[in-house]
Amino acid sequence: MTTIFPPRLVQLAQPKQLAGITTRTTNADEATPATGKIPALWGRFFSERVAQSVPGYTPQSALYGVYSGYASDAHGAYDLTAAVLADSVLEGLVSTTVPAGAYLVFEGQGSMPATVVAVWGAVWQYFADAPAYARAYAADFEEYSGEGRVAVYIGVQA
């Protein structure tokens, strides 16, 4: 069973520096398993033990999915980086920064990947229903903190 919590506005005071692997995709591509790149990205992230290669990583460290490089809006291309917090970037990995700023946070708890799909459903529904905040399309991120918990941070214009 998946539990979805009401969204809340937070202010990220400091940017987050992360390192990982990336792909470029679109929501249209992700709607079809044959063209979706996100499952393969996460599969590679885990099979190549990317997180474990980053200095400072521990089994308790959160994992991140960072959405950036938006071509336009929800219909355009974007980069997704599967990553962990990092002070430095090793060869073969990419660096990405989540900027400080206002984020609307949608959280869920339950089995994966059904929970993250449900949380993104709540995000899409919120922004389809005359939202109180407009998306910034600078950077958004998923934070996986263990035990079936995911928080999706959507950058907003505040």
N, CA and C of each residue as an Amber inpcrd file, in Angstrom:
protein
   474
   0.8340000  -1.1780000   0.0000000   0.0000000   0.0000000   0.0000000
   0.8840000   1.2490000   0.0000000   0.5360000   2.2000000  -0.8280000
   1.2900000   3.4470000  -0.9260000   0.5620000   4.5600000  -0.1830000
   1.3030000   5.3110000   0.6040000   0.7700000   6.4790000   1.2860000
   1.3750000   7.7180000   0.6390000   0.5290000   8.6600000   0.2330000
   0.9720000   9.9260000  -0.3380000   0.6280000  11.0320000   0.6570000
   1.6000000  11.8710000   0.9640000   1.4050000  12.9550000   1.9180000
   1.1150000  14.2580000   1.1770000   0.3900000  15.1990000   1.7970000
   0.1030000  16.4850000   1.1400000   1.4030000  17.2370000   0.8300000
   1.4440000  17.9560000  -0.2880000   2.6660000  18.7050000  -0.6090000
   2.9080000  19.8390000   0.3760000   4.1910000  20.1710000   0.5260000
   4.5680000  21.2770000   1.4120000   5.6700000  22.0760000   0.7280000
   5.6930000  23.3690000   1.0070000   6.6930000  24.2520000   0.4310000
   7.9040000  24.3090000   1.3610000   9.0980000  24.1220000   0.8030000
  10.3320000  24.2270000   1.5800000  11.2990000  25.1470000   0.8550000
  12.1990000  25.7070000   1.6110000  13.2600000  26.5420000   1.0560000
  14.5710000  25.7940000   1.2450000  15.1840000  25.3890000   0.1440000
  16.4860000  24.7350000   0.1990000  17.5230000  25.8470000   0.3310000
  18.1580000  25.9330000   1.4930000  19.0530000  27.0540000   1.7910000
  20.4000000  26.9430000   1.0810000  20.8710000  25.7210000   0.9080000
  22.1780000  25.4970000   0.2780000  22.0200000  24.5910000  -0.9400000
  22.8010000  24.8230000  -1.9830000  22.7480000  23.9040000  -3.1290000
  23.2790000  22.5320000  -2.7270000  22.8630000  21.5200000  -3.4730000
  23.3430000  20.1570000  -3.2440000  24.2610000  19.7830000  -4.4130000
  25.4730000  19.3400000  -4.1080000  26.4180000  18.8690000  -5.1130000
  26.3090000  17.3480000  -5.1660000  26.1080000  16.8140000  -6.3710000
  25.9320000  15.3770000  -6.5230000  26.7950000  14.8420000  -7.6590000
  27.0290000  13.5310000  -7.6420000  27.7620000  12.8620000  -8.7090000
  27.0420000  11.5730000  -9.0480000  27.0270000  11.2360000 -10.3390000
  26.3670000  10.0170000 -10.7700000  26.4640000   9.8260000 -12.2640000
  25.4230000   9.2130000 -12.8240000  25.3590000   8.9630000 -14.2620000
  24.0760000   9.5800000 -14.8000000  24.0650000   9.9140000 -16.0810000
  22.9440000  10.6740000 -16.6250000  22.4590000  10.1380000 -17.9600000
  21.2250000  10.5150000 -18.2850000  20.6400000  10.2460000 -19.5930000
  19.7530000  11.4220000 -19.9510000  19.4640000  11.5640000 -21.2320000
  18.5420000  12.6020000 -21.6950000  17.3230000  11.8960000 -22.2580000
  16.1330000  12.3960000 -21.8760000  14.8920000  11.7380000 -22.2660000
  13.7590000  12.7480000 -22.3150000  12.5590000  12.2610000 -22.5800000
  11.3370000  13.0690000 -22.5470000  10.2550000  12.2630000 -21.8500000
   9.2320000  12.9430000 -21.3740000   8.1100000  12.2320000 -20.7620000
   7.3890000  11.3730000 -21.7930000   7.3410000  11.8200000 -23.0430000
   6.7090000  11.0120000 -24.0990000   7.4670000   9.6970000 -24.2800000
   8.8020000   9.7430000 -24.2810000   9.5850000   8.5130000 -24.3930000
   9.3620000   7.6100000 -23.1930000   9.2490000   8.1910000 -22.0120000
   9.0940000   7.4010000 -20.7880000   7.7160000   6.7650000 -20.6680000
   6.7550000   7.2220000 -21.4620000   5.4000000   6.6610000 -21.4210000
   5.3340000   5.2750000 -22.0620000   6.3670000   4.9130000 -22.8100000
   6.4050000   3.6280000 -23.5040000   7.6330000   2.8440000 -23.0520000
   7.4520000   1.6340000 -22.5530000   8.6070000   0.8550000 -22.0920000
   9.6990000   0.6730000 -23.1540000   9.3180000   0.5720000 -24.4110000
  10.3110000   0.3510000 -25.4700000  11.2390000   1.5470000 -25.6720000
  10.7740000   2.7510000 -25.3350000  11.5920000   3.9460000 -25.5590000
  12.0610000   4.6080000 -24.2590000  11.5500000   4.1580000 -23.1280000
  11.9290000   4.7400000 -21.8470000  13.3870000   4.4560000 -21.5020000
  14.0730000   5.4570000 -21.0120000  15.4860000   5.3390000 -20.6480000
  15.7210000   5.3000000 -19.1430000  14.7120000   5.7090000 -18.3760000
  14.9030000   5.8180000 -16.9270000  15.1370000   4.4610000 -16.2580000
  14.3720000   3.4110000 -16.5660000  14.6580000   2.1260000 -15.9200000
  16.0810000   1.6250000 -16.1980000  16.5640000   1.8210000 -17.4310000
  17.9290000   1.3860000 -17.7620000  18.9640000   2.2110000 -17.0060000
  18.7050000   3.5110000 -16.8220000  19.6280000   4.3530000 -16.0720000
  19.7680000   3.8460000 -14.6430000  18.6270000   3.6130000 -13.9770000
  18.6900000   3.1260000 -12.5990000  19.2730000   1.7190000 -12.5440000
  18.9650000   0.8850000 -13.5300000  19.5510000  -0.4530000 -13.5760000
  21.0670000  -0.3920000 -13.6420000  21.5840000   0.4920000 -14.4820000
  23.0330000   0.6840000 -14.6020000  23.6100000   1.2540000 -13.3050000
  22.9070000   2.2140000 -12.7000000  23.3550000   2.8350000 -11.4480000
  23.5910000   1.7700000 -10.3800000  22.6460000   0.8310000 -10.2710000
  22.7770000  -0.2130000  -9.2520000  23.7560000  -1.3110000  -9.6680000
  23.7000000  -1.7670000 -10.9130000  24.5710000  -2.8680000 -11.3390000
  26.0410000  -2.4680000 -11.3550000  26.3280000  -1.1920000 -11.6760000
  27.7130000  -0.7220000 -11.6840000  28.1480000  -0.1670000 -10.3280000
  27.2540000  -0.2310000  -9.3480000  27.5460000   0.2190000  -7.9910000
  28.1100000   1.6440000  -7.9880000  27.4190000   2.5290000  -8.7270000
  27.8640000   3.9160000  -8.8710000  27.9440000   4.6050000  -7.5130000
  26.9250000   4.4810000  -6.6870000  26.9140000   5.1560000  -5.3860000
  28.1170000   4.7470000  -4.5490000  28.4280000   3.4650000  -4.5530000
  29.5220000   2.9560000  -3.7240000  30.8760000   3.4770000  -4.1910000
  30.9720000   3.9650000  -5.4330000  32.2430000   4.4790000  -5.9470000
  32.4890000   5.9340000  -5.5480000  31.4910000   6.6020000  -4.9760000
  31.6120000   8.0120000  -4.6180000  32.1420000   8.1290000  -3.1850000
  33.2690000   8.8510000  -2.9960000  33.8110000   9.0210000  -1.6410000
  32.7640000   9.6130000  -0.6930000  32.6860000   9.0360000   0.4880000
  31.7470000   9.5220000   1.4940000  30.4160000   8.8020000   1.5030000
  30.1320000   7.9970000   0.4750000  28.8720000   7.2560000   0.4410000
  28.8580000   6.2050000   1.5440000  27.7020000   6.0550000   2.1920000
  27.4780000   4.9700000   3.1460000  26.1440000   4.3210000   2.7830000
  25.8780000   3.1150000   3.2540000  24.5830000   2.4790000   2.9650000
  23.3860000   3.2950000   3.4540000  23.6000000   4.2310000   4.3840000
  22.5150000   5.0760000   4.8830000  22.3340000   6.3420000   4.0380000
  23.2330000   6.5920000   3.1030000  23.1490000   7.7990000   2.2740000
  21.9030000   7.7620000   1.3970000  21.3020000   8.9250000   1.2120000
  20.1540000   9.0410000   0.3140000  20.6240000   8.9240000  -1.1360000
  19.7490000   8.4310000  -1.9810000  19.9790000   8.3910000  -3.4230000
  19.1200000   9.4770000  -4.0460000  19.5810000  10.0350000  -5.1670000
  18.8790000  11.1390000  -5.8100000  18.6750000  10.8710000  -7.2960000
  17.5470000  11.3190000  -7.7840000  17.2830000  11.4130000  -9.2130000
  17.0890000  12.8870000  -9.5080000  18.0250000  13.5060000 -10.2390000
  17.9990000  14.9460000 -10.4710000  17.5740000  15.2300000 -11.9100000
  16.5100000  15.9840000 -12.0550000  15.9720000  16.3800000 -13.3520000
  16.4510000  17.8000000 -13.6360000  17.1470000  17.9960000 -14.7470000
  17.7040000  19.3100000 -15.0660000  17.8580000  19.4430000 -16.5800000
  18.4070000  20.5660000 -17.0040000  18.6310000  20.7770000 -18.4280000
  17.3550000  20.7560000 -19.2410000  16.2760000  21.2770000 -18.6470000
  14.9780000  21.2710000 -19.3360000  15.0500000  22.0760000 -20.6290000
  14.5940000  21.4840000 -21.7360000  14.5390000  22.1820000 -23.0170000
  13.4230000  23.2220000 -23.0030000  12.3440000  22.9150000 -22.2720000
  11.2100000  23.8470000 -22.2280000  10.4020000  23.6330000 -20.9630000
   9.4880000  22.6850000 -21.0220000   8.5820000  22.4170000 -19.9070000
   8.4040000  20.9050000 -19.7840000   7.2770000  20.4670000 -19.2580000
   7.0420000  19.0330000 -19.0560000   6.9800000  18.2470000 -20.3650000
   6.8690000  18.9270000 -21.4820000   6.7680000  18.2450000 -22.7710000
   8.0980000  18.1730000 -23.5170000   9.1120000  18.8710000 -23.0250000
  10.4060000  18.8940000 -23.6960000  11.3830000  17.8930000 -23.1100000
  12.5580000  17.8430000 -23.7020000  13.6160000  16.9430000 -23.2370000
  14.2180000  17.4710000 -21.9370000  14.7890000  16.5610000 -21.1680000
  15.4610000  16.8980000 -19.9180000  16.5190000  15.8480000 -19.6260000
  17.4470000  16.1960000 -18.7400000  18.4590000  15.2570000 -18.2600000
  17.9810000  14.6660000 -16.9400000  18.2510000  13.3990000 -16.7420000
  18.0230000  12.7620000 -15.4460000  19.3480000  12.1750000 -15.0110000
  19.7710000  12.5450000 -13.8140000  21.0130000  12.0330000 -13.2480000
  20.6890000  11.2270000 -12.0050000  21.0830000   9.9520000 -12.0000000
  20.9840000   9.0940000 -10.8170000  22.2630000   9.3350000 -10.0360000
  22.1460000   9.7920000  -8.7780000  23.3270000  10.3060000  -8.0950000
  23.2570000  10.1800000  -6.5780000  24.3840000  10.5360000  -5.9680000
  24.4980000  10.6660000  -4.5160000  25.2420000  11.9690000  -4.2220000
  25.1070000  12.4680000  -2.9940000  25.8470000  13.6600000  -2.5950000
  27.3400000  13.3910000  -2.7330000  28.0840000  14.4050000  -3.1940000
  29.5130000  14.2130000  -3.4250000  30.2680000  15.5250000  -3.2900000
  31.4410000  15.4600000  -2.6800000  32.3170000  16.6270000  -2.5990000
  33.1950000  16.7180000  -3.8450000  33.4500000  15.5680000  -4.4720000
  34.2700000  15.5360000  -5.6720000  33.6800000  14.5130000  -6.6400000
  34.0720000  14.6260000  -7.8860000  33.5420000  13.7440000  -8.9230000
  34.6680000  12.8790000  -9.4660000  34.4490000  11.5880000  -9.4680000
  35.4250000  10.6560000 -10.0080000  35.3120000  10.5810000 -11.5240000
  36.3830000  10.1570000 -12.1610000  36.3730000   9.9800000 -13.6060000
  35.2750000   8.9980000 -13.9990000  34.5610000   9.3230000 -15.0500000
  33.4800000   8.4670000 -15.5260000  32.1160000   8.8450000 -14.9800000
  32.0720000   9.7450000 -13.9960000  30.8050000  10.2060000 -13.4370000
  30.5730000  11.6570000 -13.8400000  29.3300000  12.0900000 -13.7620000
  28.9960000  13.4810000 -14.0480000  28.6300000  14.1820000 -12.7450000
  28.8570000  15.4700000 -12.7330000  28.5120000  16.3030000 -11.5950000
  27.2400000  17.0680000 -11.9230000  26.3850000  17.2250000 -10.9400000
  25.1950000  18.0530000 -11.1050000  24.9440000  18.7940000  -9.7960000
  24.3430000  19.9540000  -9.9170000  24.0530000  20.7720000  -8.7440000
  22.5670000  21.0580000  -8.6740000  21.9780000  20.8000000  -7.5180000
  20.5980000  21.2100000  -7.2600000  20.6870000  22.5920000  -6.6360000
  20.1330000  23.6190000  -7.2920000  20.2720000  24.9710000  -6.7530000
  19.4280000  25.1940000  -5.4990000  19.9070000  26.1150000  -4.6750000
  19.1100000  26.5570000  -3.5320000  17.8600000  27.2290000  -4.0840000
  16.7920000  27.2460000  -3.2950000  15.5740000  27.9080000  -3.7300000
  14.3320000  27.2550000  -3.1670000  13.1910000  27.6530000  -3.7150000
  11.8950000  27.1610000  -3.2500000  11.5240000  25.8720000  -3.9840000
  11.0560000  24.9020000  -3.2200000  10.6420000  23.6130000  -3.7680000
   9.3240000  23.1950000  -3.1220000   8.4370000  22.6760000  -3.9380000
   7.2130000  22.0530000  -3.4480000   7.5240000  20.5660000  -3.3320000
   7.3710000  20.0060000  -2.1290000   7.7830000  18.6310000  -1.8600000
   6.5600000  17.7240000  -1.7730000   6.5870000  16.6800000  -2.5860000
   5.5580000  15.6360000  -2.5980000   6.2250000  14.3720000  -2.0680000
   5.6300000  13.7490000  -1.0350000   6.2490000  12.5750000  -0.4260000
   5.3240000  11.3780000  -0.4440000   5.9590000  10.2120000  -0.5080000
   5.2030000   8.9770000  -0.4660000   6.0040000   7.8840000   0.2080000
   5.2850000   6.8740000   0.6790000   5.9330000   5.7160000   1.2850000
   5.1970000   4.4680000   0.8550000   5.9650000   3.4410000   0.4760000
   5.3980000   2.1740000   0.0400000   6.4130000   1.4150000  -0.7860000
   5.9410000   0.4170000  -1.5080000   6.8590000  -0.3870000  -2.3080000
   7.2800000   0.3870000  -3.5560000   8.5150000   0.1670000  -3.9600000
   9.0680000   0.8050000  -5.1480000   9.0090000  -0.1900000  -6.3050000
   8.8230000   0.2390000  -7.5230000   8.7440000   1.6170000  -7.9800000
   7.3230000   2.1960000  -7.9670000   6.3490000   1.4230000  -7.4870000
   4.9610000   1.8990000  -7.5040000   4.7940000   3.2100000  -6.7340000
   5.5260000   3.3730000  -5.6460000   5.3740000   4.5910000  -4.8330000
   5.8640000   5.8160000  -5.5850000   7.0260000   5.7250000  -6.2350000
   7.5220000   6.8980000  -6.9640000   6.5940000   7.2380000  -8.1290000
   6.0200000   6.2330000  -8.7680000   5.0520000   6.4760000  -9.8480000
   3.8250000   7.1940000  -9.2850000   3.3490000   6.7600000  -8.1160000
   2.1830000   7.3960000  -7.4900000   2.4850000   8.8290000  -7.0770000
   3.6850000   9.0720000  -6.5590000   4.0440000  10.4320000  -6.1580000
   4.1110000  11.3310000  -7.3820000   4.7120000  10.8540000  -8.4770000
   4.7250000  11.6630000  -9.7040000   3.3090000  11.9020000 -10.2160000
   2.4210000  10.9450000 -10.0340000   1.0110000  11.1490000 -10.3930000
   0.4160000  12.3020000  -9.6090000   0.7640000  12.3860000  -8.3150000
   0.2800000  13.4980000  -7.4850000   0.8630000  14.8270000  -7.9610000
   2.1180000  14.8100000  -8.3930000   2.7580000  16.0220000  -8.9270000
   2.0130000  16.4910000 -10.1690000   1.8070000  15.5740000 -11.1300000
   1.1290000  15.9420000 -12.3810000  -0.2860000  16.4510000 -12.1020000
  -0.9780000  15.8030000 -11.1730000  -2.3480000  16.2250000 -10.8410000
  -2.3480000  17.6250000 -10.2290000  -1.4200000  17.8730000  -9.3210000
  -1.3350000  19.1860000  -8.6820000  -1.1470000  20.2760000  -9.7370000
  -0.2180000  20.0960000 -10.6480000   0.0740000  21.1330000 -11.6350000
  -0.9730000  21.2100000 -12.7430000  -1.8150000  20.2040000 -12.8750000
  -2.9240000  20.2550000 -13.8320000  -4.1300000  20.9970000 -13.2660000
  -4.2090000  21.1000000 -11.9360000  -5.3760000  21.6730000 -11.2470000
  -5.1550000  23.1050000 -10.7750000  -4.8200000  24.0340000 -11.6450000
  -4.6490000  25.4470000 -11.2790000  -3.7990000  25.5790000 -10.0160000
  -2.5110000  25.2650000 -10.1120000  -1.6470000  25.2420000  -8.9280000
  -1.4070000  26.6220000  -8.3370000  -1.1050000  26.6360000  -7.0400000
  -0.7780000  27.8770000  -6.3440000   0.6320000  28.3410000  -6.6850000
   1.4880000  27.4250000  -7.1700000   2.8690000  27.7430000  -7.5150000
   3.1360000  27.3180000  -8.9550000   3.9690000  28.0880000  -9.6490000
   4.3750000  27.7490000 -11.0150000   5.7320000  27.0550000 -10.9700000
   5.8890000  26.0300000 -11.7980000   7.1700000  25.3240000 -11.8700000
   8.2480000  26.2330000 -12.4460000   9.4560000  26.0770000 -11.9430000
  10.5880000  26.8830000 -12.4050000  11.3060000  26.2280000 -13.5890000
  11.2430000  24.9100000 -13.6990000  11.9500000  24.1460000 -14.7350000
  13.4410000  24.4500000 -14.7590000  14.0300000  24.5770000 -13.5710000
  15.4830000  24.7100000 -13.4470000  16.0530000  23.3610000 -13.0050000
  15.5680000  22.8610000 -11.8750000  15.9650000  21.5400000 -11.3830000
  14.8850000  21.0220000 -10.4500000  14.6170000  19.7460000 -10.5720000
  13.7190000  19.0250000  -9.6740000  14.5020000  17.7980000  -9.2360000
  14.1120000  17.2110000  -8.0990000  14.8410000  15.9970000  -7.7200000
  14.0020000  15.0840000  -6.8470000  14.3320000  13.8040000  -6.9640000
  13.7700000  12.7620000  -6.1110000  14.8310000  12.4410000  -5.0680000
  14.3880000  12.2800000  -3.8340000  15.2980000  11.8750000  -2.7640000
  14.7630000  10.5800000  -2.1730000  15.5420000   9.5190000  -2.3300000
  15.1820000   8.2040000  -1.7970000  15.9420000   8.0270000  -0.4930000
  15.2060000   8.0090000   0.6200000  15.8480000   7.9820000   1.9290000
  15.7290000   6.6350000   2.6320000  15.3280000   5.6110000   1.8990000
  15.2610000   4.2720000   2.4780000  13.8710000   3.8990000   2.9390000
  13.6920000   2.6200000   3.2140000  12.4400000   2.0710000   3.7260000
  11.2310000   2.4850000   2.8920000  11.3890000   2.4970000   1.5610000
  10.2650000   2.7920000   0.6820000   9.8090000   4.2330000   0.7030000
  10.6700000   5.1570000   1.1390000  10.3130000   6.5840000   1.1860000
  10.9370000   7.3170000   0.0110000  10.1300000   8.1600000  -0.6150000
  10.6300000   9.0370000  -1.6650000   9.9940000  10.4100000  -1.4860000
  10.8040000  11.4450000  -1.6800000  10.3200000  12.8160000  -1.6840000
  10.6930000  13.4020000  -3.0430000   9.7160000  13.9530000  -3.7480000
   9.9460000  14.5980000  -5.0390000   9.8800000  16.1000000  -4.8160000
  10.9920000  16.7630000  -5.0550000  11.1310000  18.2040000  -4.8710000
  10.9730000  18.8700000  -6.2410000   9.9410000  19.6860000  -6.3900000
   9.6980000  20.3970000  -7.6350000  10.0590000  21.8620000  -7.4330000
  11.0290000  22.3470000  -8.1970000  11.4200000  23.7430000  -8.1100000
  10.2890000  24.6420000  -8.5570000   9.9780000  25.6430000  -7.7350000
   8.8590000  26.5370000  -8.0540000   9.3120000  27.9870000  -7.9870000
   8.5500000  28.8330000  -8.6680000   8.7710000  30.2590000  -8.6080000
   8.0340000  30.7730000  -7.3900000   8.7790000  31.2990000  -6.4450000
   8.1390000  31.7380000  -5.1920000   8.1480000  33.2430000  -5.0720000
